[in-house]
Amino acid sequence: MTTSPLTAPRRMTPADLARVASVGLRTRKLRASLSALGIAIGVAAIVAVLGLSSSAEAGLRAKIAALGTNLLTVTNGQTLFGQTAELPKAAPAMIRRISGVAQVQDTGTVSNAHVYRSPLIPAIETNSLAVQAASLGLPRALGTSIAAGSYLNAATATEPVAVLGAAAAQDLGINRIIGGERIWLGGQWFYVTGILRPAVLASDIDSSVLVGFPAAERYLHFDGHPSTIYVRSATSQVSRVDNLLAASANPENPNQVTVGLPSAALTAQLDANSAFNSLFFGLGAVALLVGAVGVANIMVISVLERRSACAAPWVLPRATSAPSSWPNPSSLPSPAAWPACSSAPPPPPSTPTPNMSRPSSPPSPGPEASPPPSSSAPSPACSPPSAPPACHPPRRSGRCEASQSCSQRAPPVAPSCGRGSVKLHCNLTDPSA
């Protein structure tokens, strides 16, 4: 038996890959929808994180620019034995002599005085409010302003007059300034003339009650030593002024002076926000990657499941030719030369002996009962010979092996009519058999 060789399978083109891969997305709608949802969540998370972080960062940078990064603070340090050191009374004046310093304002903590709303309040309920003596230009140096009333001036700084910080006014229940508003401070009445707005760079001022230095020394027995000095310098000379502040404030013991930069806390907050933004951006990228892998998994599995389909044009074998042992259809005799076949009807089937006993019910015809054959119908054995059919490729089916091929073989000639009948068989083992 001679057969022509099978053609080698060809690789799938990109168009075929895209078409077959899209079948997986269309047939697995739930899996594809979940993967697409993961991609959408990842993209939305990235957009939201970038948008919110950008707006928050811009707002914080604007706040830092408005408050300024040139504010320095000089506070009490510690002595060699761990006790709180004192700044000299002349420290603010000596700091003003440094080149590049624009403003110098100071405050002093009055430790032996407490403030209450009235003398009827128990002494233990201080609300952690501090009493500080303050210079006259303090709000401007801190970058804040008056929310209600007025600040201290040269006249009120020598009288029992106080200005409340934002948090202190809320704790005392004072939200506006009216004539004759008083608080109980240091065992006597002090009149309230103003309320400050929140000071971002000096949060301790918000919870303090401010009085003038002369009034603190006169009515509260303050010793006059500053506890915190606020220094505004030129932006380009912040580092140089920072290096000179300790020696200028306390030349005798510069190691007992602490110098700080309040705006550094806001810068650290900005860095922390940037770190969290990077974390959220990474989470969104991971969600996007997971969704993309899910979609790719669906498409790859769809391609792998269909590569072995025998009906595909790139794996379909070429039809083999008919064996040379088969007769040529043109050499078969014409129907007129066929031998005559008997058209006599077949003998009737034998009838069984009837049962003489009366049946309980009439018999029903069996499923094998059939009408007798017609006398004019030709005998099944006398069928005209047919030409050997060509071996066609297998029809499209759901799943079968790529090695499927067709082989033909002719059965023996039927003895009744002397003609050979040809049958087609499929062999799934060897294409050359």
C-alpha positions in Angstrom: 0.0 0.0 0.0 1.5 3.3 -1.0 0.5 6.6 0.7 1.8 10.1 0.3 3.7 11.6 3.2 2.0 13.9 5.7 2.8 17.6 5.7 4.8 19.0 8.6 2.8 21.2 11.0 3.3 24.9 10.7 3.7 27.4 13.6 0.8 29.6 14.5 0.8 33.1 13.3 0.3 36.0 15.6 -3.2 36.5 14.2 -4.0 32.9 14.9 -2.6 33.2 18.4 -4.8 36.3 19.1 -7.9 34.7 17.7 -7.5 31.4 19.7 -6.4 33.3 22.9 -9.6 35.4 22.7 -11.7 32.3 22.8 -10.6 31.7 26.4 -11.8 35.2 27.4 -15.1 34.7 25.7 -15.8 31.2 27.1 -14.5 31.9 30.7 -16.4 35.1 31.4 -16.4 34.9 35.2 -12.6 34.3 35.4 -11.9 37.1 32.8 -14.3 39.5 34.7 -12.5 38.9 38.0 -9.1 39.4 36.4 -10.3 42.6 34.7 -11.7 43.7 38.1 -8.3 43.2 39.7 -6.7 45.3 36.9 -9.3 48.0 37.4 -8.7 48.1 41.2 -5.0 48.3 40.7 -5.2 51.2 38.3 -7.7 53.0 40.5 -5.5 52.5 43.5 -2.5 53.9 41.7 -4.4 56.9 40.4 -6.0 57.6 43.8 -2.7 57.3 45.7 -0.9 59.5 43.2 -3.6 62.2 43.3 -4.0 62.3 47.1 -0.3 62.2 47.8 0.4 65.0 45.3 -2.3 67.2 46.8 -1.2 66.5 50.4 2.5 67.1 49.5 1.7 70.4 47.7 -0.4 71.6 50.7 2.4 70.7 53.2 5.1 72.4 51.0 2.9 75.5 50.8 2.5 75.5 54.6 6.3 75.2 55.1 6.9 78.0 52.6 4.4 80.2 54.3 5.8 79.6 57.8 9.4 79.7 56.6 12.3 77.5 57.2 14.5 80.2 58.8 13.1 80.0 62.3 15.6 78.8 65.0 14.9 78.2 68.7 17.3 78.5 71.6 16.1 76.6 74.8 17.5 75.7 78.1 19.9 72.7 78.2 21.1 70.6 81.1 24.0 71.0 83.4 26.7 68.4 84.1 24.6 67.0 86.9 21.4 66.6 84.8 19.6 69.7 86.1 17.9 72.3 83.9 20.2 75.1 83.0 19.2 78.8 82.7 19.8 81.2 79.9 21.3 84.5 80.8 19.0 87.5 80.8 21.3 89.2 78.2 21.0 86.2 75.8 18.4 87.8 73.5 20.5 91.0 73.2 23.7 89.1 72.4 21.9 87.0 69.7 20.7 90.2 68.0 24.3 91.1 67.3 24.9 88.1 65.1 25.1 89.1 61.4 22.1 87.7 59.4 19.6 87.7 62.3 16.4 89.4 61.4 14.2 89.0 64.5 14.7 87.9 68.1 11.7 87.2 70.5 11.7 85.3 73.7 9.5 83.8 76.4 10.1 82.8 80.0 8.2 80.1 81.9 6.6 81.2 85.2 6.7 77.9 87.1 5.0 79.1 90.3 1.8 80.3 88.8 -1.3 78.5 87.6 -4.4 79.7 85.7 -8.1 78.9 86.3 -11.4 80.2 85.0 -12.4 81.3 88.5 -11.1 80.9 92.0 -13.8 78.3 92.7 -12.1 75.8 90.5 -10.1 73.1 92.4 -6.4 73.8 92.4 -5.6 70.4 90.9 -7.6 71.1 87.7 -5.0 73.1 85.9 -5.7 71.6 82.4 -1.9 71.5 81.9 -1.9 75.2 81.0 1.4 77.1 81.3 2.0 80.7 82.2 4.8 82.4 80.2 6.2 85.9 80.0 6.4 87.0 76.4 8.0 89.8 74.4 5.9 92.2 72.4 6.8 91.0 68.9 6.3 87.3 69.5 3.3 86.6 67.1 5.2 88.0 64.1 8.3 85.9 64.8 6.2 82.7 65.1 4.2 83.4 61.9 0.8 83.6 63.7 -1.6 86.4 64.4 -4.5 87.5 66.7 -7.8 85.7 66.3 -9.8 88.0 68.6 -8.9 91.1 70.5 -5.4 92.6 70.6 -1.9 91.5 71.7 0.3 93.0 74.4 1.8 96.5 73.9 4.1 98.6 75.9 1.3 99.8 78.2 -0.5 96.5 78.8 2.8 94.6 79.3 3.2 96.2 82.7 -0.3 95.6 83.9 -2.2 92.4 84.9 -3.2 91.6 81.3 -3.0 88.3 79.6 -3.3 86.9 76.0 -4.5 83.3 75.5 -3.2 80.7 73.2 -5.6 78.9 70.8 -5.8 75.7 73.0 -5.8 77.6 76.3 -8.8 79.7 75.2 -10.7 76.5 74.3 -9.9 74.9 77.6 -11.0 78.0 79.6 -14.2 78.3 77.6 -13.4 81.7 76.1 -14.1 82.0 72.4 -14.5 85.8 72.1 -13.3 88.9 73.9 -15.8 91.1 75.7 -15.2 94.0 78.1 -14.2 92.9 81.5 -13.3 89.2 80.7 -11.0 87.9 83.5 -9.2 84.8 84.5 -7.8 83.7 87.9 -4.0 83.7 87.4 -1.4 83.4 90.2 -3.9 84.1 93.0 -5.3 87.3 91.4 -7.5 88.5 88.5 -5.9 89.1 85.1 -7.9 90.7 82.2 -7.9 88.9 78.9 -7.3 91.2 75.9 -6.7 88.8 73.0 -6.7 85.2 71.6 -3.9 83.9 69.3 -4.4 81.7 66.3 -2.7 78.3 66.3 1.1 78.5 66.0 2.3 75.6 63.9 6.0 76.1 64.6 5.6 76.6 68.3 2.8 74.3 69.7 3.7 75.1 73.3 2.4 78.7 72.8 -1.1 77.3 71.9 -1.5 75.9 75.5 0.0 78.9 77.3 -1.3 82.1 78.9 1.1 85.0 77.9 1.8 88.1 80.1 4.3 90.9 79.7 7.8 90.5 81.2 7.3 93.5 83.5 3.9 92.3 84.7 5.3 88.8 85.4 8.1 90.2 87.5 5.8 92.5 89.4 2.7 90.3 90.0 4.0 86.7 89.6 7.5 87.1 91.0 9.2 86.0 87.8 13.1 86.0 87.9 13.4 87.3 84.3 15.4 84.5 82.8 14.2 83.5 79.3 13.4 79.9 78.7 13.0 79.9 74.8 14.4 82.4 72.3 12.9 82.5 68.8 15.3 83.7 66.1 14.5 84.6 62.5 17.5 84.7 60.2 18.1 85.2 56.5 17.2 82.0 54.6 20.7 81.8 53.0 22.5 82.1 56.4 20.5 79.7 58.5 23.4 77.2 58.8 25.9 79.9 59.8 23.6 81.4 62.4 22.8 78.0 63.8 26.5 77.4 64.5 26.8 80.7 66.4 23.7 80.7 68.5 24.9 78.5 71.4 28.1 80.4 71.9 26.3 83.7 71.6 23.5 82.9 74.0 25.7 81.5 76.8 29.4 82.2 76.2 30.4 80.7 79.5 28.6 77.3 79.0 27.6 76.9 75.3 27.1 73.1 75.9 24.2 74.0 78.2 22.2 75.5 75.3 19.9 73.6 72.9 19.4 74.9 69.4 16.6 73.6 67.2 14.9 74.1 63.9 11.1 73.8 64.2 10.6 73.5 60.4 12.6 70.3 60.4 9.6 68.5 62.0 7.5 69.5 59.0 10.2 68.3 56.6 10.3 65.0 58.4 6.5 64.8 58.1 6.8 65.4 54.4 9.4 62.6 54.1 7.1 60.2 56.0 4.2 61.0 53.7 6.4 60.3 50.7 7.4 56.9 52.2 3.7 56.0 52.7 3.0 57.1 49.1 5.7 54.8 47.8 4.1 51.9 49.8 0.6 52.5 48.5 2.0 52.9 44.9 3.7 49.5 45.3 0.5 47.9 46.5 -1.4 49.2 43.5 1.3 47.9 41.2 1.1 44.5 42.8 -2.7 44.4 42.3 -2.2 45.5 38.6 0.4 42.7 38.1 -1.9 40.0 39.6 -4.8 41.0 37.3 -2.5 41.0 34.3 -1.2 37.5 35.2 -4.7 36.2 35.5 -5.7 37.4 32.1 -2.5 36.0 30.6 -3.2 32.7 32.3 -6.6 32.5 30.7 -5.2 33.2 27.2 -2.3 30.8 27.5 -4.4 28.0 28.7 -6.8 28.6 25.8 -4.0 28.3 23.3 -2.6 25.2 24.8 -5.9 23.4 24.9 -6.5 24.0 21.2 -3.1 23.3 19.8 -3.8 19.6 19.7 -7.1 19.9 17.9 -6.9 17.8 14.7 -9.4 20.0 12.9 -7.2 23.0 13.0 -5.7 23.8 9.6 -2.1 23.9 10.9 -2.2 20.2 12.2 -4.5 18.6 9.7 -2.7 15.8 7.7 -2.9 15.7 3.9 -5.3 13.1 2.5 -3.7 9.9 1.4 -4.3 8.4 -2.1 -6.2 5.2 -2.7 -4.1 2.0 -2.7 -2.9 0.7 -6.1 -4.6 -2.7 -5.5 -8.0 -1.2 -5.8 -9.7 -1.5 -9.2 -10.1 1.5 -11.5 -13.7 2.7 -11.6 -13.5 3.1 -15.4 -12.7 -0.6 -15.7 -15.9 -1.8 -13.9 -18.6 -3.4 -16.1 -21.7 -1.5 -16.9 -25.0 -2.4 -15.1 -26.2 -4.1 -18.3 -23.5 -6.8 -18.0 -24.4 -7.6 -14.4 -25.7 -11.1 -13.8 -29.4 -11.5 -13.4 -30.6 -11.9 -9.8 -33.5 -13.8 -8.7 -36.5 -11.6 -7.7 -38.5 -14.4 -6.1 -39.7 -13.5 -2.7 -38.0 -15.3 0.2 -39.9 -18.1 1.8 -42.3 -17.1 4.6 -41.0 -17.6 8.1 -42.1 -20.7 10.0 -45.0 -20.1 12.4 -44.7 -21.5 15.9 -47.2 -24.1 17.2 -50.1 -22.2 18.7 -50.9 -22.6 22.4 -54.3 -24.2 22.9 -54.7 -22.6 26.3 -56.7 -19.4 26.4 -54.4 -16.4 27.1 -55.4 -14.1 29.9 -54.9 -11.1 27.7 -54.4 -10.5 24.0 -50.8 -10.6 22.9 -49.2 -7.5 21.8 -46.9 -7.3 18.8 -43.3 -7.6 19.6 -40.7 -5.0 18.8 -39.1 -7.2 16.2 -42.2 -7.6 14.1 -41.8 -6.2 10.6 -43.8 -6.4 7.4 -42.7 -9.0 4.9 -40.4 -7.8 2.2 -41.7 -6.7 -1.1 -41.3 -9.0 -4.0 -40.0 -6.3 -6.2 -37.2 -5.2 -3.8 -33.8 -6.4 -4.8 -31.9 -8.8 -2.7 -29.5 -7.2 -0.3 -26.7 -9.4 -1.6 -27.2 -8.2 -5.1 -26.1 -4.5 -4.8 -24.2 -2.9 -7.7 -20.5 -2.4 -7.2 -19.4 1.0 -6.2 -16.1 2.7 -7.0 -13.6 2.9 -4.2 -14.1 6.3 -2.4 -11.2 8.6 -1.9 -9.8 8.8 1.6 -10.9 12.2 2.9 -9.5 13.8 6.0 -11.6 13.3 9.2 -14.4 15.6 9.8 -14.1 18.4 12.4 -14.6 17.0 15.9 -14.2 18.3 19.3 -10.9 16.6 20.5 -8.7 14.0 18.8 -5.1 13.3 18.3 -3.0 15.0 15.6 -1.6 11.7 14.5 -5.0 10.6 13.2 -4.9 9.5 9.6 -6.9 7.4 7.2 -6.1 4.0 5.7 -8.1 2.0 3.3 -8.4 -1.7 2.8 -10.7 -3.7 0.5 -12.6 -6.6 2.0 -12.9 -9.9 0.1 -15.2 -10.0 -2.9 -18.8 -10.9 -2.0 -19.6 -14.5 -3.4 -23.2 -13.8 -4.1 -22.9 -11.2 -6.9 -19.2 -11.5 -7.8 -18.5 -7.9 -7.2 -16.3 -6.3 -4.6 -17.6 -3.8 -2.1 -15.3 -1.1 -0.8 -15.3 0.1 2.8 -13.5 3.0 4.5 -11.8 2.6 7.8 -10.0 5.0 10.1 -6.7 3.9 11.7 -5.5 5.9 14.7 -2.2 4.2 15.2 0.1 4.4 12.2 -0.5 6.6 9.2 1.5 4.4 6.9 -0.4 1.1 7.8 
